[in-house]
Amino acid sequence: MNPFEMVVLIILIVTIGKVVSGRKRSTESKLPFDNAPEDGVSIAEAARLRAEVTRLNERIQVLERLATDPAKRLSDEIEALKLK
């Protein structure tokens, strides 16, 4: 067997191995919520997560405002937060 044939054979073996392992990984990597039932528990969890995201977005907006406002506004905002 000449060197060219060996290189082609090695490339072929590696390619087949990657295809087979890729298929195996794609079937194993199914997310658990892909087949989640549409029941009250799933809907309640989705609502809870939406509320949490909304709350976090509000906090991010306050932090952005604090980071970009002048020093006077920053000090006023900090004092207002201390009073809460």
N, C-alpha and C positions, 0 to 999 in steps of 0.2 A: 504494500500500500504506500503510495507516495505521500509526501507532506501535505499537498493540497487536499487530497481526499480525507486525510486525518483532521485537518482544520474544519472542513465542511461537516464531517461526522460529529465532531465535538460541538460545533455550533448547533447542529440539528438536535443533539441530545439535550443541550442546555435549554434550547427553545421549547422543546416538548416538556421538559421538567417544569419550566416556568408556567406554561399554559395549564398543566395539570394542577400545580400548586395554586395558581390563581383561581381556578374554578373551585377548588376545595375551600379557599378562603372566602370567596364570594358567597358560598352557601352557608358558611359558618358565621358570617358577619351580619346576619339578619338582625335588625334591631328588635328589641322585645316588644315595642309598641306597634310594630307592623301589623300584627294580628290581634291587636287589643280589642276587646269587645266594647261595643258602644253602650255601656251601661251607665248608671248614675255615678258610680265611683270614678270612672274615667272623666266624665263631664265635670264632676266636682273638683277633681284634681286639676283639670285644665283651667277652671275658673279661679282656683287658688293661685295657680302659677301666673295667670294674667294679672291678678291683683298685686302679686309680688313684683312683677315686672313694672307695673304702673308706679308702685311705691318707689322702686329703685330709680326709675326715670325721673321722678320728682326730686329725689335726693341729688341726682346728678345735675339737674338744672340749678339747684341751689348752690352746689359746689362750683359749677361753671360761673354762676353769677358772682360768687365770692372771689373767684380767681381773676375775673376780668374787670371788676369794678374798682374805682379809686379807693384809696385808703380810708377815707371818711365813711363811705358806704359800707366798706368791709367792717369797720369797727362798729357801726350802727347795727349791722346784721348779726354780728357776734353777740352784742349786748341783747338783742331781741331773742336770740336763741337761748341765751343764759336764763332769760326770764320764763321760758316755757317749762 
